[in-house]
Amino acid sequence: GHRLRAALQAIAEPHLLNDVESAYVVAGKRLGSRATLAVLDRVLLQRALELLRRLKLAPESATPEQLTLALNENRWRVRLDAGYGCVRMGEWRGMACSPVTDGEPPVELRLALEQAGEARPQAIEVEGMCDTEAWSKALGVPVMAAAAGEARADPAQLELLQYEFAPHVVDWRAWRAPVALAVLCALTWVVGLNVDAWLMLREERALRARMQATFRDAFPRVPVVLDPLQQMRRGVADLKAGSGSADARDFLPLAAALARALPGEAEVVRSLEFRDYVLRVDLEPRALDSPKKREALLEQLGAAGLNAAFAENILTLRAKGGAGS
């Protein structure tokens, strides 16, 4: 298709009298290995389409008027109007011609008859006002009047709206309302999201203010409140430790239970790590080198109310019923 479009003007140029750059050339459907070309004035076609656009009319198809004229065997058909004329000479042959002046037939029709050769018609039918006798003498072919509005060919015989003049498959004007609705929904969603975030932020500030007030009521001597929840937990843990009722999940109770369960050998523990109420103990491999010693240690820790597990030489401890147990 692209190669054909590039070659159309070169193919049509030998048959044109005017400048080929001003011509708009399209090809019709192929009939075997041949196709018919249509040549129009590009500026006039653009002007016609622009006028239709201003009238808010979107043409879906266009075909040469010559190919809409009735076609009878061995006859040509001519249509005359106030400012132009057109001729159909065959199923795929036609041309425009000048308007009639002084009752004489158009010069284009004379030239076409001279060049017709064996395709010269036996008669010419004319739609419009003309002197049939004078035309018959001037052309050497019987000319007869024909009534306009008789049967015409398929209006899409040869499609003219191709390439840059082809109708758009998608008319974006039809999508204006859906696009506007989508934009409105998006704006509504964004506004609603921001309003919801503002309400949640305000609620979070109110909750934090209440937490700070509760913490200050319980611990009025603390000068600065940065994290009321964590500071409250720490304060409660300190109060429990001071009263002798420390939380079993804290480091000291876990470490004391471990010390009571471990054998009395020296250098059994290599390191301790306490995080999130979990005590991790790196033990000396030689201290618990048999499965029986490990099982005995786990039983003692279980009896002390602890959950214990081995991973190689790492012993993990946490209080039963505590977080993560």
N, C-alpha and C positions, 0 to 999 in steps of 0.2 A: 504493500500500500504506500509506504513512504517513497519507494523508488518510482512507483507510477506517478505519484504527485509531483515529484521533482522533474519528471520527463514530460508532463502534460503540456506545459507551455511551449517547449521545444517542438513537440509534435504538432501543435496547433499553429505555430508561428507562420509557416508557409502559406496558410490559408487565410491570414488576417491582413486587412488593409491598414488598420491602426496599430499603435504601439502595443507590443505583446505584454509589456509591464503593466498596462492598465486593464488587461483582460483577466477574467476569472474563469478558469478552465476546470471542469470536473468530468469524470468518466461515469457512464452508465453501467448497468450490469453487463457482464460479458455474454456474448452469444458465440459459443465455441471459443475460438482464439481471437475474436474481434470484439471491440467495445465502441460505443458511440460517445463522442465528446460533445459537451455543451460549453459554449463560449459566451460569457456575459461581460458587460461593463461593470468592473468591480465597484466603482464609485456609485453608480446608480443602484446596485444591489445593496450596498451599505446604507444608502439614503433611504431606500424602501424599508429595510429592516429597522432603521432608526425611527422612522415614522410610526411603524407598528409598535415599537417599544414605547414611544410616547403615549400611544393610545392604550397602553397596557395590554397589548395583544402579543402573545408568544407563538409564532408559527412553528408547527411541528414538522412541516414538509412543504416543499415547493417544487414545481415541475414546469417545464417550458410550455407556454400557451400553445405553441404550434402542435405539440403532441396531444393536445386535448381536442383538436378538431376532428370531425368525423372523417373516416378514411374509407373510400370506395375504390375498388380495383380499377387500375389504369386511369385514375383521375387524381388531380391535385385539388386541394381545398384551400381557399383564400378567405381570410377574415379581414374586413376593412372597418376601421374605427375613425374617429375624428382626427386623431393625431398620429396614428400608426397603422400598420397592417402586418399580418403574418401569414405564412404559407406552410402547409404540410404537403410534402412530396412523397412520403413513404412512411412505413411503420416507424422508422427511426431517423427520418430526415425531415428537417424543417428549417425555416429561417424567418427573420424579421425583415420587413420591407418598409419603404417610405409611404407616407399617406398619398392618396390620390390627388393629383393637381390637374386642373383643366380637363378632367375626364379621361386622361391617358393612364394606361396601366403603369404600375411602378417599374422603374428601371431594373430593380433587382429581379423582378419576375421575368423580364425580357432576357437578362443575362442567364438566369437559371435554365430557361427553355433552350437557349443556344448551346449550353454546355450539357444538356441532358443526354443527348445522343439517343441510344436505343431506349433509354428510360423516359423518353418524351411522352407526356400523357396524351390520352385520346380526347380528354375534355378537362376543363377547369370549372370547378364550382365555386361561386363567390357568395359569401355572406356579407351583405351590406349593399349600399347604393353604388351601382356602376352601369355604364352603357355596354350591355353585353354584345351588341352588334359591333360597336366600335372596337371593343377589346378583341373580339374574334378576328376582325380584319387586321388589327395591329399585331397580334400574337401568332396568327396562323393556326390557332387551335380553337375549337368550339368552346365558347364561354357561356355558362348558364347560371342563373340566379339560384341560390339555395337558401332555404329558411334557416335562420339561426336557432340554436337550442335543440338541434337534433342529437342523436346518440353520440356521446363523446368517449374518448379512450380513458383508461384508468388514470386518475389524476396523479398517481405516483409513478407514472411511466418511466421517468428519469429524475432521480433525486438531485436537486440543485444545492440543498443546504448540507454541504460537506465541509470537512476540514475546519477552518476557523469560523465558518458560519453554521456549523452543525448545532442543532438545539442541545441545550444542556440536559444531561441525564437527570441531574439533581437540581431542582429549583430551590435555592437557599431561602427564597422568600417564604416558602411554605414552612420553613423551620423557625421562623421568627418567634412565633408564640411558644413552641416547646423550649427554645433556647432561653427566652425571657423567663419562662416558668422555672427552668433549671437554675438560672442565676438567682432568681428570687428565693428558691428553696435553699440554695447554698448560703445566701446572705442570712436567711432566717436561722439556718443551722449554726452559722458562725456566731451570730448574735446570741442565740440561745446557749451555745457552749460557753461563751464568755460570761453571760449572766449566771449560769450554773457554777462556773469556776469562782466568780465573785462571791456568790452565796456560800459556797463551801469554804472559801478563805475566811469569810466573816465568821462562820460557825467554828472553824479551827481556832481563830483568835479568841473567840468567846470561851471555848473549852480550855485553851491554854491559860487564860486569865483566871478561870475558876480553879484550875489545878494549882496555879501559883498561890492563889488566895488560901486554898486548903493547906498547901505545904507551909505557908507562913504561919497559919494558925497552929499547926502541929510543931513547927520548929522555928519559932520567932527569932532565935539567935543567929540563924544563917544569914550572912550579909547580902549575898548575891544568889539569885535563883536563875540558873541557866537551863537546866533540864529538870523540871520539877518531878517527873516520874522516876528518873534514875536517882535523883537526890533523895526522894522519898524512900525508895528501896534501900539505899545505903543507910539512911537514918534509922529505918526500922531494924536493919541487920545490926547496926551498932547498939541499938537499945536491947535487942535480944542477947547479944554477946555480953553486954554489961550486966544483964540480969541473970546470966548463966543459962539461958535457953537459946543457944545459937541454932541457926538453921542447919539441919543435917546435910544440906546441899553445899554448904560453904567449905572453904579449903581446910580449916582446922579440924572439923569433925571427920572429914574424909581422910586427912593425913593421920589423925590419931588412930582411926580404925585400921588403917594400913599398917601403922607401926606395931599395933598389937598383934596383927596377923602374920607379919613377916618373921622369918627365923632370926635368931639372935646373932647371926654371923655379921661381921663387920663388912662394910663396903658392898652391901647388897643393892642399894639404890644408886644409880648413876645420875639421874636428873628427874625433876618434877616439873610438870606444866599444868596449870589450872586455868581453864577458860570455859565460860558458859556452864558453870556448875559441873564440869567434868574434869576429873584429875587423871592425867596421863603420866605413867611412871615407867621410866626406862630402867629396867633391871639388869643386873650383871648376869650374863648367860650361865656362868658356872654356879651361881647360887641356886638356880632352879633348873638343873640340867636333866631332870627326869620327869616324866609325865605324872608320877605319883605326887611329887612335891607340888606341882602346879595345881593338880586337882585338890590337894589338901588346902592350899592357899585359897582357892576359889570357894571351897566349902566354908572356911572360916570367915571370909568376907561376906558370903551370903548370909551366914548366921548373924553377922553384925548389922544386917539390913542394907547391904550394898549390892548393886549389880556390877559384876566384874567380868571381864573378858580379856583373853590374850590374843595378841597379834605379833607373832614371833616373840621378841623380848619386851614388847610394850604392853603394859597392863593398863586397862581403862576402867575407871571407877566412877560410879555415880550413885546417888542415893535412890533407893527404891521409891517409886511414886513421884520422882522428880521430873524435871523437864527433859524430854528426849528419852526416858526410860521405857 
